[in-house]
Amino acid sequence: MLDIKLLRDDPEGVTTKLKTKDPEVNTAIVLELDETLRHKKTEVEKLKCERNEASKKIGELKRTGKDKEAEELKEKVGAFSEETHNLDREIRDLEEQYIHALSSCPNLPMEDVKVSLDPRENVVIAQEGEPKVFDFEPKNHVELCEEHNLVDFKRGAKVTGTGWPAYRGMGARLEWALIQYMIDFHVNNGFTQWFPPLLVKREVMFGSGQLPKFEGQQYVIQDEDYPFYLVPTAEVPLNGLHLDEIIDEEQLPLKYCAYTPCFRREAGAAGSGERGLIRVHQFNKVEMFCFCKPEESMKIFEEMVTSAERLVEGLGLHYRSCLLVTGDMSFPAARTVDVEVWLPGQNRYYEVSSVSNCTDYQSRRSKTRFRPKGGGKPEHLHTLNGSGLATSRLMVSLLENNQNADGSINIPPCLQGYLGGMAKIEKPTSPYSG
């Protein structure tokens, strides 16, 4: 959530920056509610002060035998109490409106992020390798999955619906090998592994910036006793681990990683060119998440981008890294780099990792702070998140780039140890094998 002081001090400048991310952002209502709320709070504090003074005076009047005057003043105190009660109720309603309006504003982009609403203007900052050239007619991943019994899209749709793939046989084993490879990489890099809950409370979704802005994109458990949300990414529960906590500075930075399936409703907007595993409602992802002091966040951000790139390089895939323009960044991000792999079947790049520095935006919403070494007032820390990596499009790139003319698919050396030394996926002998 934004620091309201920034908006108070420079309403025009801050609004202009916010509109580079979301042209529809409404800061006027935030400032109006903020001013009204402060006025009402001052008013109620004045009333409470007058009520307290009157209450003291009633005691003095009774002690001096002036009962009639005390009773008259008592009636006045009753009126104070009723007015105070009404104001308190009004303030509660205003605070709810104010928090909703302020939390609907995105994070401010960093100064050096390119201003644009067009994702085509994202800036390529790194590239490794070149798109693969085949000496035969390559197949797309849907054909390869069907031929090798790797993913059964029809049976997945039968169980749940379109966009819910069912991995099987070597497809399931290869997917699991990818997850193990990534977790091992991050743990060896000093990240603590978590296996968090897949259902989270509303306040945890709010803390990460998923609500209220993206309410319609989430899966919700329709149960009055258990109003939980399915996690759209492990970023949400990892951020929620320290909800409303004060962390000692000596413990920072906290570097976490976690594998979870991720659930997103917006996948339903996919076009015919994004069938198969390109855009799905459920996918697997290993997430990196860090809590740190503000002065450490840019260094850690670069380290996380490098980690994502090294993972893709380890798989032998061609990729590029792009610094996103303001309008293509996520809601809570101040700076984002996407790592994109080349998908021959789609003849384009697709993101497999998005690394974001969210500065103090999430920590303000989650009330997560740190206590400086020398004591003093707790401060809001910075949070960072990054895919390390998302597997669905990664699987597409692996299958399409590693296919051979004879129909077999090469397995990258870094995954072979997780698959009993298997170097290739051969075409199965029957529709039920694999």
C-alpha positions as CSV (number, residue, x, y, z in Angstrom):
1,M,0.0,0.0,0.0
2,L,1.2,3.5,-0.7
3,D,2.5,5.8,2.0
4,I,-0.3,8.3,2.2
5,K,2.3,11.0,3.1
6,L,3.7,10.8,-0.4
7,L,0.3,11.5,-1.9
8,R,-0.4,14.3,0.6
9,D,2.9,16.0,-0.1
10,D,2.9,15.7,-3.9
11,P,-0.6,14.8,-5.2
12,E,0.0,15.8,-8.8
13,G,3.4,14.2,-9.1
14,V,2.4,10.9,-7.4
15,T,-0.9,10.7,-9.4
16,T,1.0,11.2,-12.7
17,K,3.4,8.3,-11.8
18,L,0.6,6.0,-10.8
19,K,-1.3,6.6,-14.0
20,T,1.7,5.3,-16.0
21,K,0.8,1.9,-14.4
22,D,-3.0,2.3,-14.2
23,P,-4.6,5.2,-16.2
24,E,-7.9,4.6,-14.3
25,V,-6.4,5.1,-10.8
26,N,-8.4,7.5,-8.7
27,T,-6.3,9.4,-6.1
28,A,-8.8,12.2,-5.7
29,I,-11.1,10.0,-3.7
30,V,-8.2,8.8,-1.6
31,L,-7.2,12.4,-0.7
32,E,-10.9,13.4,-0.1
33,L,-11.5,10.5,2.3
34,D,-8.1,11.1,4.0
35,E,-9.0,14.7,4.7
36,T,-12.5,13.9,5.8
37,L,-11.3,11.1,8.1
38,R,-8.6,13.3,9.7
39,H,-11.2,16.1,10.3
40,K,-13.6,13.6,11.9
41,K,-10.9,12.1,14.1
42,T,-9.9,15.6,15.3
43,E,-13.6,16.3,16.0
44,V,-14.2,13.2,18.0
45,E,-10.9,13.7,20.0
46,K,-12.1,17.2,20.9
47,L,-15.5,15.8,22.0
48,K,-13.9,13.1,24.1
49,C,-11.6,15.7,25.7
50,E,-14.6,17.9,26.5
51,R,-16.5,14.9,27.9
52,N,-13.6,13.9,30.2
53,E,-13.3,17.5,31.5
54,A,-17.0,17.6,32.1
55,S,-16.9,14.2,33.9
56,K,-14.2,15.5,36.2
57,K,-16.2,18.7,36.9
58,I,-19.3,16.6,37.8
59,G,-17.3,14.9,40.6
60,E,-16.1,18.2,41.9
61,L,-19.7,19.6,41.9
62,K,-21.0,16.6,43.8
63,R,-18.2,16.9,46.4
64,T,-19.2,20.5,47.0
65,G,-22.9,19.7,47.3
66,K,-23.9,21.3,44.0
67,D,-26.0,18.3,42.9
68,K,-28.4,20.3,40.7
69,E,-25.5,21.7,38.6
70,A,-23.9,18.2,38.5
71,E,-27.1,16.7,37.1
72,E,-27.4,19.4,34.5
73,L,-23.8,18.8,33.4
74,K,-24.4,15.0,33.5
75,E,-27.1,15.5,30.8
76,K,-24.6,17.4,28.7
77,V,-22.0,14.6,29.1
78,G,-24.7,12.1,27.9
79,A,-25.2,14.2,24.7
80,F,-21.4,14.2,24.3
81,S,-21.3,10.4,24.6
82,E,-24.1,9.9,22.0
83,E,-22.4,12.3,19.5
84,T,-19.0,10.6,20.1
85,H,-20.6,7.2,19.5
86,N,-22.1,8.4,16.2
87,L,-18.8,9.9,15.1
88,D,-16.9,6.7,16.0
89,R,-19.3,4.7,13.9
90,E,-19.0,7.2,11.0
91,I,-15.2,7.0,11.3
92,R,-15.2,3.2,11.1
93,D,-17.2,3.4,7.8
94,L,-14.9,6.1,6.4
95,E,-11.8,4.1,7.3
96,E,-13.2,1.1,5.4
97,Q,-13.8,3.3,2.4
98,Y,-10.4,4.9,2.7
99,I,-8.5,1.7,3.0
100,H,-10.3,0.3,0.0
101,A,-9.5,3.4,-2.1
102,L,-5.9,3.6,-1.0
103,S,-5.3,-0.2,-1.5
104,S,-6.7,0.1,-5.0
105,C,-3.8,2.3,-6.0
106,P,-0.7,0.4,-7.4
107,N,2.9,0.7,-6.2
108,L,4.9,3.6,-7.6
109,P,7.3,2.6,-10.4
110,M,11.0,3.3,-9.8
111,E,12.4,6.4,-11.5
112,D,14.4,4.6,-14.2
113,V,11.6,2.3,-15.4
114,K,10.4,3.2,-18.9
115,V,7.1,4.9,-19.1
116,S,4.7,3.1,-21.4
117,L,1.5,1.1,-21.3
118,D,2.6,-1.0,-24.3
119,P,4.3,-4.3,-23.4
120,R,6.0,-4.3,-26.8
121,E,8.2,-1.5,-25.5
122,N,9.7,-3.7,-22.7
123,V,13.5,-3.3,-22.8
124,V,15.6,-6.3,-23.5
125,I,18.6,-6.2,-21.0
126,A,20.1,-9.6,-21.6
127,Q,20.0,-12.5,-24.1
128,E,21.5,-16.0,-24.1
129,G,21.7,-18.0,-27.3
130,E,19.6,-17.9,-30.4
131,P,16.3,-19.5,-31.5
132,K,16.9,-23.1,-32.5
133,V,16.9,-23.9,-36.3
134,F,15.6,-27.4,-37.1
135,D,16.6,-29.5,-40.2
136,F,13.2,-31.2,-40.1
137,E,9.6,-30.1,-39.6
138,P,9.3,-29.7,-35.8
139,K,6.1,-30.4,-33.9
140,N,4.4,-28.2,-31.3
141,H,4.2,-29.3,-27.7
142,V,0.5,-30.4,-27.9
143,E,1.4,-32.9,-30.6
144,L,4.5,-34.1,-28.7
145,C,2.5,-34.5,-25.5
146,E,-0.2,-36.5,-27.3
147,E,2.4,-38.7,-29.1
148,H,4.4,-39.5,-26.0
149,N,1.5,-39.7,-23.5
150,L,3.0,-36.9,-21.5
151,V,-0.1,-34.7,-20.8
152,D,-3.7,-35.8,-21.3
153,F,-5.6,-32.6,-22.0
154,K,-8.9,-34.4,-22.8
155,R,-9.0,-36.3,-19.6
156,G,-8.0,-33.3,-17.6
157,A,-10.9,-31.4,-19.1
158,K,-13.2,-34.3,-18.3
159,V,-12.2,-34.2,-14.7
160,T,-12.3,-30.4,-14.2
161,G,-12.6,-28.4,-17.5
162,T,-10.5,-26.8,-20.2
163,G,-7.3,-25.4,-18.9
164,W,-6.7,-28.1,-16.3
165,P,-4.0,-30.4,-17.7
166,A,-3.4,-33.9,-16.4
167,Y,0.2,-34.9,-16.5
168,R,0.9,-38.6,-16.8
169,G,3.8,-41.1,-17.1
170,M,7.0,-39.4,-18.3
171,G,5.2,-36.1,-18.4
172,A,4.5,-36.2,-14.7
173,R,8.1,-37.5,-14.0
174,L,9.7,-34.7,-16.1
175,E,7.5,-32.1,-14.4
176,W,8.5,-33.4,-11.0
177,A,12.2,-33.5,-12.0
178,L,12.0,-29.8,-13.0
179,I,10.6,-28.9,-9.6
180,Q,13.3,-30.9,-7.8
181,Y,16.0,-29.3,-9.9
182,M,14.8,-25.8,-9.1
183,I,14.3,-26.4,-5.3
184,D,17.8,-27.9,-5.0
185,F,19.2,-24.9,-6.9
186,H,17.6,-22.4,-4.5
187,V,18.4,-24.3,-1.3
188,N,22.0,-24.5,-2.4
189,N,21.8,-20.7,-2.9
190,G,20.9,-20.1,0.7
191,F,17.1,-20.1,0.4
192,T,15.0,-21.8,3.1
193,Q,12.4,-24.1,1.6
194,W,8.8,-23.9,2.7
195,F,5.8,-26.0,1.8
196,P,3.0,-23.5,2.6
197,P,-0.8,-24.0,2.7
198,L,-2.6,-23.8,-0.6
199,L,-5.6,-22.0,1.0
200,V,-5.2,-18.6,2.5
201,K,-7.3,-16.0,4.4
202,R,-8.6,-12.8,2.8
203,E,-6.2,-10.7,4.8
204,V,-3.3,-12.6,3.4
205,M,-4.5,-12.1,-0.1
206,F,-4.9,-8.4,0.7
207,G,-1.4,-8.2,2.2
208,S,0.3,-9.3,-1.0
209,G,-1.8,-7.0,-3.2
210,Q,-4.2,-9.5,-4.8
211,L,-7.2,-7.9,-3.2
212,P,-9.4,-5.9,-3.6
213,K,-8.1,-5.0,-7.1
214,F,-8.2,-8.6,-8.6
215,E,-11.1,-10.1,-6.7
216,G,-12.6,-11.6,-9.9
217,Q,-9.4,-13.4,-10.9
218,Q,-9.2,-15.6,-7.8
219,Y,-10.7,-19.0,-6.9
220,V,-12.6,-18.8,-3.7
221,I,-13.9,-21.6,-1.5
222,Q,-17.6,-21.0,-1.2
223,D,-18.1,-22.0,2.4
224,E,-19.4,-19.6,5.1
225,D,-17.2,-21.3,7.7
226,Y,-14.1,-21.4,5.6
227,P,-13.9,-18.4,3.3
228,F,-10.5,-19.2,1.8
229,Y,-8.8,-18.4,-1.4
230,L,-6.7,-20.8,-3.5
231,V,-3.2,-19.5,-3.9
232,P,-2.5,-17.8,-7.2
233,T,1.2,-18.0,-6.4
234,A,3.4,-19.0,-3.5
235,E,4.3,-15.3,-3.1
236,V,1.0,-14.9,-1.3
237,P,1.4,-17.4,1.6
238,L,5.2,-16.7,1.9
239,N,4.4,-13.0,2.3
240,G,1.7,-13.9,4.8
241,L,4.1,-15.9,7.0
242,H,5.2,-12.7,8.8
243,L,1.8,-10.9,8.7
244,D,1.7,-8.3,11.5
245,E,5.1,-9.1,12.8
246,I,8.2,-7.1,13.8
247,I,11.4,-8.9,12.7
248,D,14.8,-8.2,14.3
249,E,17.2,-6.5,11.9
250,E,19.8,-9.3,12.6
251,Q,17.5,-11.8,11.0
252,L,17.4,-10.0,7.7
253,P,17.4,-10.8,4.9
254,L,15.0,-13.7,5.0
255,K,15.2,-15.7,1.8
256,Y,12.5,-18.2,1.2
257,C,11.5,-20.6,-1.6
258,A,8.5,-22.8,-2.1
259,Y,6.9,-25.1,-4.6
260,T,3.1,-24.8,-5.0
261,P,0.5,-25.4,-7.7
262,C,-1.0,-22.0,-8.6
263,F,-4.6,-21.3,-9.5
264,R,-5.7,-18.4,-11.7
265,R,-9.1,-17.8,-13.3
266,E,-7.9,-15.2,-15.9
267,A,-6.5,-18.1,-17.9
268,G,-9.9,-18.5,-19.5
269,A,-9.2,-15.6,-21.8
270,A,-6.6,-17.6,-23.8
271,G,-7.0,-17.6,-27.6
272,S,-6.6,-20.6,-29.9
273,G,-2.9,-19.9,-30.3
274,E,-2.4,-20.4,-26.5
275,R,-3.8,-23.9,-26.2
276,G,-2.1,-26.8,-24.4
277,L,0.2,-25.7,-21.6
278,I,0.6,-22.1,-22.7
279,R,-2.1,-20.6,-20.6
280,V,-3.8,-22.8,-17.9
281,H,-5.9,-22.4,-14.8
282,Q,-3.6,-24.6,-12.7
283,F,0.2,-24.7,-13.1
284,N,3.2,-25.5,-11.0
285,K,5.8,-23.0,-9.9
286,V,8.7,-22.6,-7.6
287,E,8.8,-19.2,-6.0
288,M,11.6,-17.1,-4.5
289,F,10.6,-14.6,-1.8
290,C,12.7,-12.2,0.3
291,F,12.2,-9.8,3.2
292,C,15.0,-7.3,3.6
293,K,16.1,-3.9,4.7
294,P,15.3,-1.1,2.1
295,E,19.0,-0.5,1.3
296,E,19.5,-4.2,0.4
297,S,16.5,-4.7,-1.9
298,M,18.1,-3.7,-5.3
299,K,21.2,-5.9,-4.7
300,I,18.9,-8.9,-3.8
301,F,16.7,-8.1,-6.8
302,E,19.6,-8.5,-9.2
303,E,20.6,-11.7,-7.4
304,M,17.1,-13.1,-7.9
305,V,17.1,-12.2,-11.6
306,T,20.5,-13.9,-12.0
307,S,19.1,-17.0,-10.2
308,A,16.2,-17.2,-12.7
309,E,18.6,-16.8,-15.6
310,R,21.0,-19.5,-14.3
311,L,18.1,-22.0,-14.0
312,V,17.1,-21.5,-17.6
313,E,20.8,-21.6,-18.8
314,G,21.2,-24.9,-16.8
315,L,18.4,-26.3,-18.9
316,G,20.2,-25.3,-22.1
317,L,17.4,-23.0,-23.3
318,H,17.6,-19.8,-25.3
319,Y,16.1,-16.9,-23.4
320,R,16.0,-13.1,-23.0
321,S,15.5,-10.9,-20.0
322,C,13.3,-7.8,-20.2
323,L,12.9,-4.8,-17.9
324,L,9.2,-4.2,-18.0
325,V,7.6,-0.8,-18.8
326,T,5.4,0.8,-16.2
327,G,2.1,-0.4,-17.7
328,D,3.2,-4.1,-17.9
329,M,4.4,-4.4,-14.3
330,S,2.3,-6.2,-11.6
331,F,0.1,-4.2,-9.2
332,P,2.5,-4.2,-6.2
333,A,5.8,-4.0,-8.2
334,A,8.1,-1.0,-8.4
335,R,10.5,-2.8,-10.8
336,T,10.2,-6.0,-12.7
337,V,12.4,-8.1,-15.0
338,D,10.8,-11.0,-16.9
339,V,12.9,-13.9,-18.1
340,E,11.4,-15.3,-21.3
341,V,12.2,-18.5,-23.2
342,W,11.8,-19.2,-26.9
343,L,8.9,-21.4,-27.9
344,P,9.4,-22.7,-31.5
345,G,5.8,-23.9,-31.8
346,Q,4.5,-20.4,-31.1
347,N,7.4,-18.7,-32.8
348,R,7.7,-16.2,-29.9
349,Y,9.0,-15.7,-26.4
350,Y,7.0,-16.5,-23.3
351,E,7.7,-15.5,-19.7
352,V,8.8,-18.3,-17.3
353,S,10.0,-16.0,-14.5
354,S,8.9,-12.6,-13.3
355,V,11.1,-11.0,-10.6
356,S,9.8,-7.9,-8.8
357,N,11.0,-5.5,-6.2
358,C,7.8,-4.5,-4.3
359,T,9.7,-2.0,-2.0
360,D,7.5,-1.4,1.1
361,Y,4.2,-1.8,-0.7
362,Q,3.4,-5.2,0.6
363,S,4.9,-4.7,4.1
364,R,2.6,-1.7,4.7
365,R,-0.5,-3.8,3.7
366,S,0.8,-6.8,5.8
367,K,2.1,-4.7,8.7
368,T,5.4,-6.4,8.5
369,R,8.3,-4.3,9.9
370,F,11.8,-4.7,11.3
371,R,13.4,-3.4,14.5
372,P,16.7,-1.7,13.9
373,K,19.8,-3.0,15.8
374,G,20.2,0.1,17.9
375,G,16.6,0.2,18.9
376,G,14.2,2.9,17.9
377,K,10.9,2.8,16.0
378,P,10.2,-0.3,13.8
379,E,10.5,0.4,10.1
380,H,8.7,-1.1,7.1
381,L,11.0,-3.6,5.2
382,H,11.1,-4.4,1.5
383,T,9.7,-7.5,-0.1
384,L,10.8,-9.2,-3.4
385,N,9.3,-12.1,-5.3
386,G,10.3,-14.0,-8.3
387,S,9.4,-17.2,-10.2
388,G,12.1,-19.6,-10.0
389,L,10.6,-21.0,-12.3
390,A,7.0,-21.5,-13.5
391,T,7.0,-25.0,-15.2
392,S,4.2,-25.0,-17.7
393,R,5.7,-22.9,-20.4
394,L,9.1,-24.1,-19.4
395,M,7.9,-27.6,-20.2
396,V,6.7,-26.4,-23.6
397,S,10.1,-24.9,-24.4
398,L,11.9,-28.1,-23.2
399,L,9.8,-30.4,-25.4
400,E,9.7,-28.3,-28.5
401,N,13.4,-27.3,-28.4
402,N,14.7,-30.8,-27.6
403,Q,12.7,-32.9,-30.1
404,N,14.6,-35.0,-32.6
405,A,13.7,-36.1,-36.2
406,D,13.1,-39.7,-35.0
407,G,10.4,-38.5,-32.6
408,S,12.4,-38.8,-29.4
409,I,13.0,-35.9,-27.0
410,N,16.3,-35.2,-25.3
411,I,16.4,-34.7,-21.6
412,P,18.7,-31.9,-20.3
413,P,21.7,-33.3,-18.4
414,C,20.7,-31.4,-15.2
415,L,17.4,-33.3,-15.0
416,Q,18.7,-36.8,-15.9
417,G,19.8,-37.5,-12.3
418,Y,16.2,-37.0,-11.1
419,L,15.1,-39.5,-13.8
420,G,17.4,-42.5,-13.1
421,G,19.9,-41.3,-15.7
422,M,17.4,-41.3,-18.6
423,A,18.7,-39.2,-21.4
424,K,15.8,-39.4,-23.9
425,I,12.1,-39.8,-24.0
426,E,11.3,-42.4,-26.7
427,K,7.9,-42.7,-28.4
428,P,5.7,-45.1,-26.4
429,T,4.8,-48.5,-27.8
430,S,1.1,-48.1,-27.0
431,P,-1.5,-45.4,-26.1
432,Y,-1.4,-46.6,-22.5
433,S,2.3,-46.6,-21.9
434,G,4.6,-43.8,-21.1
